[in-house]
Amino acid sequence: MSESQLALGQVVHASVMEEPAYALQPKKLTIWLFIISDAVTFGSVLFAYGYLRLGSTDWTTPFKFSSILNGIIMTVVLLTSSLTMLAAVLAAKAGRKSSSVKWMGLTALLGVAFATLHIREWLHMMAEGWRLSRNPTGGSVEFGAAFFSITGLHLLHVTCGVIAIIVVMIGFNRGRLTDGHVETTGLYWHFVDLVWMFVFPLLYLMNAAH
Amino acid sequence: MTETKSLREPGMKFYVFVWIGLMIIAGIEVLLTYQGFSTGKLLAILLILAACEAGIALMYFMHLKYERPTLFWSLIPVTIFVLFMMDHIWADAIRLVRVRVLPF
């Protein structure tokens, strides 16, 4: 190919390229739009829970302090995982690949720890007789439905986030993915943490046994 | 494709302080739960604190503060509006469930 043909190709290519919207990489804008839509999804289920709770005449508040303590530990674990993910993103942007991979590995481990604590809480409640449609205390069955569905939806997001972090960690380590991918995954993980900041007070603290 | 940054991002030390702040807010939420407030008052307090936590996480952990302001103004007010409207439409939906259809 001659230089003039190459130059023509470059001019044509340059005229086709547009300025990125908001000066963001497309994948970063995409994850922001996904986060907004997911926030509305969680908002809808939390509003539904709110109306069920306020409209119920025999709502049960079953969480003893041991469950609240478990919730506190889960909150600390998830907040710490957000910090480690932030460290991974900063390391990736600074070109420190091995450091970024280690921080992502730690984030994934903390995510697994959160999921383990969560499932432990579920098993404890099921052992007491709680189900999606059963209340062992004889009160409103809607508590079980709200609790297991909302926390289950959040746990699904955590699980998908852990898988995504591991995939990006491996891909970034092998040089197939960029720091942009690490940042995008980080945004999703912070969103998962942000949702827990509403789930913990509304589902656990509002249903603490006094 | 390079991005333009409107504000200089802080270092890891600053984010550790943000993390400590978030945990303090979570601790305050737990303490307030056992102060004997009524359900409505506790709900309002916890929602305000949760919104503060979410705002801090959004602006600092998710770096929205360091992106172009147009991104913030395009996404956040609209989302808040949608959530606000959803909260108010729910009550109407529950009312409609109780409306009886007269048989002909």
Interface residues (C-beta under 8 A of the other chain):
Chain A: P20 Y22 A23 L24 Q25 K28 W32 I36 A39 V40 G43 S44 F47 A48 G50 Y51 G55 I68 I72 T75 V76 L79 T80 S82 L83 L86 A87 L90 L187 H190 F191 D193 L194 M197 F198 F200 P201 L202 L205 M206 A208 H210
Chain B: M1 E3 T4 G11 M12 Y15 V16 W19 L22 M23 A26 E29 V30 T33 Y34 G36 T39 L42 L43 L46 L47 L49 A50 E53 A54 A57 L58 F61 M62 H63 E67 R68 T70 L71 S74 L75 V78 T79 V82 L83 M86 D87 W90 A91 I94
